[in-house]
Amino acid sequence: MDVVTYSQLKNMLSKHDIQLFDVRNPDEYQAGNIPQAVNIPLDTLKDSLKLDPELFEQKFKVRAPGKDDDNIVFHCRSGNRSFTALSIAHQQGFSRARHYKGGYSDWVKQQGK
Protein backbone atom coordinates (compact mmCIF):
# COMPACT_ATOMS: atom_id res chain seq x y z
CA MET A 1 0.00 0.00 0.00
CA ASP A 2 1.33 3.41 -0.98
CA VAL A 3 -0.44 5.33 1.78
CA VAL A 4 0.85 6.11 5.28
CA THR A 5 -1.69 6.88 8.00
CA TYR A 6 -1.30 9.47 10.76
CA SER A 7 -0.52 6.79 13.36
CA GLN A 8 2.04 5.11 11.08
CA LEU A 9 3.64 8.51 10.48
CA LYS A 10 3.80 9.26 14.22
CA ASN A 11 5.36 5.86 14.85
CA MET A 12 8.00 6.32 12.11
CA LEU A 13 8.82 9.80 13.40
CA SER A 14 9.18 8.61 16.99
CA LYS A 15 11.62 5.91 15.86
CA HIS A 16 13.44 8.37 13.56
CA ASP A 17 12.89 5.73 10.88
CA ILE A 18 11.58 7.98 8.12
CA GLN A 19 12.70 10.11 5.21
CA LEU A 20 9.86 12.61 5.15
CA PHE A 21 9.74 14.98 2.18
CA ASP A 22 7.38 17.95 2.16
CA VAL A 23 6.61 18.81 -1.47
CA ARG A 24 4.77 22.06 -0.72
CA ASN A 25 6.14 25.46 -1.69
CA PRO A 26 8.86 26.94 0.56
CA ASP A 27 6.50 29.63 1.90
CA GLU A 28 3.98 26.96 2.97
CA TYR A 29 6.78 24.97 4.61
CA GLN A 30 8.06 28.07 6.45
CA ALA A 31 4.56 28.76 7.78
CA GLY A 32 4.49 25.37 9.52
CA ASN A 33 5.78 21.87 8.97
CA ILE A 34 5.92 18.34 10.35
CA PRO A 35 9.06 17.74 12.44
CA GLN A 36 11.88 15.99 10.51
CA ALA A 37 10.29 16.92 7.16
CA VAL A 38 12.65 18.14 4.45
CA ASN A 39 11.21 20.63 1.97
CA ILE A 40 11.63 19.62 -1.67
CA PRO A 41 9.05 21.60 -3.67
CA LEU A 42 7.19 19.44 -6.17
CA ASP A 43 8.47 21.36 -9.20
CA THR A 44 12.07 20.53 -8.22
CA LEU A 45 11.47 16.95 -7.05
CA LYS A 46 12.30 15.13 -10.28
CA ASP A 47 15.70 16.84 -10.60
CA SER A 48 16.37 16.58 -6.86
CA LEU A 49 15.87 12.81 -6.88
CA LYS A 50 18.34 12.53 -9.76
CA LEU A 51 21.08 14.32 -7.82
CA ASP A 52 24.26 12.52 -6.92
CA PRO A 53 23.90 11.40 -3.24
CA GLU A 54 26.69 13.75 -2.17
CA LEU A 55 25.07 16.74 -3.85
CA PHE A 56 21.66 15.79 -2.44
CA GLU A 57 23.16 15.73 1.04
CA GLN A 58 24.83 19.12 0.55
CA LYS A 59 21.63 20.69 -0.76
CA PHE A 60 19.11 19.23 1.70
CA LYS A 61 21.32 18.41 4.73
CA VAL A 62 20.00 14.82 4.89
CA ARG A 63 21.11 11.51 3.47
CA ALA A 64 19.94 10.90 -0.08
CA PRO A 65 17.12 8.37 -0.32
CA GLY A 66 18.01 4.99 -1.78
CA LYS A 67 15.95 3.23 -4.45
CA ASP A 68 15.17 0.33 -2.10
CA ASP A 69 14.42 2.39 1.03
CA ASP A 70 11.01 1.57 2.46
CA ASN A 71 10.79 4.62 4.73
CA ILE A 72 10.45 7.36 2.10
CA VAL A 73 7.24 9.35 2.66
CA PHE A 74 6.01 12.38 0.73
CA HIS A 75 3.42 14.82 1.98
CA CYS A 76 1.88 18.13 0.96
CA ARG A 77 -1.10 20.09 2.29
CA SER A 78 -3.93 17.73 1.43
CA GLY A 79 -2.60 14.80 -0.60
CA ASN A 80 -2.76 15.93 -4.25
CA ARG A 81 0.84 17.08 -4.73
CA SER A 82 2.23 14.20 -2.67
CA PHE A 83 0.32 11.77 -4.91
CA THR A 84 2.03 13.38 -7.92
CA ALA A 85 5.36 13.22 -6.06
CA LEU A 86 4.79 9.53 -5.48
CA SER A 87 4.41 8.81 -9.19
CA ILE A 88 7.54 10.86 -9.96
CA ALA A 89 9.48 8.85 -7.36
CA HIS A 90 8.09 5.53 -8.60
CA GLN A 91 9.03 6.44 -12.20
CA GLN A 92 12.59 7.03 -11.00
CA GLY A 93 12.81 3.64 -9.33
CA PHE A 94 11.93 4.55 -5.73
CA SER A 95 9.41 1.73 -5.84
CA ARG A 96 8.76 1.52 -2.09
CA ALA A 97 8.08 5.23 -1.56
CA ARG A 98 4.72 6.15 -0.01
CA HIS A 99 2.75 9.26 0.77
CA TYR A 100 0.87 10.67 3.75
CA LYS A 101 -2.48 11.22 2.08
CA GLY A 102 -3.91 13.44 4.81
CA GLY A 103 -1.07 15.91 4.40
CA TYR A 104 -0.17 18.81 6.64
CA SER A 105 -3.81 19.80 7.16
CA ASP A 106 -4.61 16.36 8.61
CA TRP A 107 -1.43 16.46 10.72
CA VAL A 108 -2.46 19.77 12.30
CA LYS A 109 -5.98 18.50 12.94
CA GLN A 110 -4.75 15.22 14.50
CA GLN A 111 -2.11 16.98 16.61
CA GLY A 112 -4.82 19.21 18.05
CA LYS A 113 -6.83 16.24 19.39
C-alpha positions in Angstrom: 0.0 0.0 0.0 1.3 3.4 -1.0 -0.4 5.3 1.8 0.8 6.1 5.3 -1.7 6.9 8.0 -1.3 9.5 10.8 -0.5 6.8 13.4 2.0 5.1 11.1 3.6 8.5 10.5 3.8 9.3 14.2 5.4 5.9 14.8 8.0 6.3 12.1 8.8 9.8 13.4 9.2 8.6 17.0 11.6 5.9 15.9 13.4 8.4 13.6 12.9 5.7 10.9 11.6 8.0 8.1 12.7 10.1 5.2 9.9 12.6 5.1 9.7 15.0 2.2 7.4 18.0 2.2 6.6 18.8 -1.5 4.8 22.1 -0.7 6.1 25.5 -1.7 8.9 26.9 0.6 6.5 29.6 1.9 4.0 27.0 3.0 6.8 25.0 4.6 8.1 28.1 6.5 4.6 28.8 7.8 4.5 25.4 9.5 5.8 21.9 9.0 5.9 18.3 10.3 9.1 17.7 12.4 11.9 16.0 10.5 10.3 16.9 7.2 12.6 18.1 4.4 11.2 20.6 2.0 11.6 19.6 -1.7 9.1 21.6 -3.7 7.2 19.4 -6.2 8.5 21.4 -9.2 12.1 20.5 -8.2 11.5 17.0 -7.1 12.3 15.1 -10.3 15.7 16.8 -10.6 16.4 16.6 -6.9 15.9 12.8 -6.9 18.3 12.5 -9.8 21.1 14.3 -7.8 24.3 12.5 -6.9 23.9 11.4 -3.2 26.7 13.7 -2.2 25.1 16.7 -3.9 21.7 15.8 -2.4 23.2 15.7 1.0 24.8 19.1 0.5 21.6 20.7 -0.8 19.1 19.2 1.7 21.3 18.4 4.7 20.0 14.8 4.9 21.1 11.5 3.5 19.9 10.9 -0.1 17.1 8.4 -0.3 18.0 5.0 -1.8 15.9 3.2 -4.5 15.2 0.3 -2.1 14.4 2.4 1.0 11.0 1.6 2.5 10.8 4.6 4.7 10.5 7.4 2.1 7.2 9.3 2.7 6.0 12.4 0.7 3.4 14.8 2.0 1.9 18.1 1.0 -1.1 20.1 2.3 -3.9 17.7 1.4 -2.6 14.8 -0.6 -2.8 15.9 -4.2 0.8 17.1 -4.7 2.2 14.2 -2.7 0.3 11.8 -4.9 2.0 13.4 -7.9 5.4 13.2 -6.1 4.8 9.5 -5.5 4.4 8.8 -9.2 7.5 10.9 -10.0 9.5 8.8 -7.4 8.1 5.5 -8.6 9.0 6.4 -12.2 12.6 7.0 -11.0 12.8 3.6 -9.3 11.9 4.5 -5.7 9.4 1.7 -5.8 8.8 1.5 -2.1 8.1 5.2 -1.6 4.7 6.2 0.0 2.7 9.3 0.8 0.9 10.7 3.8 -2.5 11.2 2.1 -3.9 13.4 4.8 -1.1 15.9 4.4 -0.2 18.8 6.6 -3.8 19.8 7.2 -4.6 16.4 8.6 -1.4 16.5 10.7 -2.5 19.8 12.3 -6.0 18.5 12.9 -4.8 15.2 14.5 -2.1 17.0 16.6 -4.8 19.2 18.0 -6.8 16.2 19.4 
